Amino acid sequence: MDPIDLITFEMIKYFKNDVRRINHALKVFSFARLIGKAEGLDSKKQYVLEAAALLHDIGIKVCEQKYNSTAGHLQEIEGPEVAKEILSPMNIEKDTLERILFLIGNHHSYSKIDDIDFQILVEADFLVNIYEDSMEVETIKTIRDKYFKTKMGLFLLEKMFEV
């Protein structure tokens, strides 16, 4: 099985009947993949991006059980450990695994964006959250101005939300 397909399969197994979370992860993955390809990421960065997109909210179940909360900063604390359990059997190179876990552990900390894979993950998550959270136009414009940088991310945002 293709490594990204395997991560997708494991993510679905982990979330079980939580279809809303599975769908969220798949939507973020699809946008991240599209933006990454449009931005011309090399195959390693594209893999890191896609893996992180699939697992970016993987800590949410632990957060609900442990803190009775789904707050982003708590997901950043719990997510990397859950992701590591899923990814460890897959023989991923150490630096690649560390980068995936870093993205998962920081994807709500926008001031820490340090490279294009992180930037794209944030944009893809926003594209999905804007719709899922029924955000107002002014909020969308603020998000666009503060956080969107890639050509494809901006194009998708403008087409989808007419901003």
C-alpha angles and dihedrals in degrees: 000000000000110000094240091047088051092052089048090051092048092048090053091047090051096050092041109175094002091108094167091061093043090051092047091053092047092050093049089047092052094051092043091051092049094047092044092053092046090051091051099240115184115249095261094051091044090053092049090048095049094045092048092046091054093049103030094113097032092119093061096095092053089048092053092049097041103036104013085236140101095203114155096235090054091050088053089055097046102031102074094056093051090045091049090055090052096043102038096082090054098075095234116175111264096242091046092050091047091052093049090050091046091054092048091047094050108029092118093046100086094176088066095061102132107162144017095269090058092044092052094047090054092048093048092049090050092049089057098038094050089061098037092049095042092231121198120251093248091053090050091051091051091050090048093051096044104038115016118091110144120092094230093045091052091045092052093046092050095046097044099042102023095233 
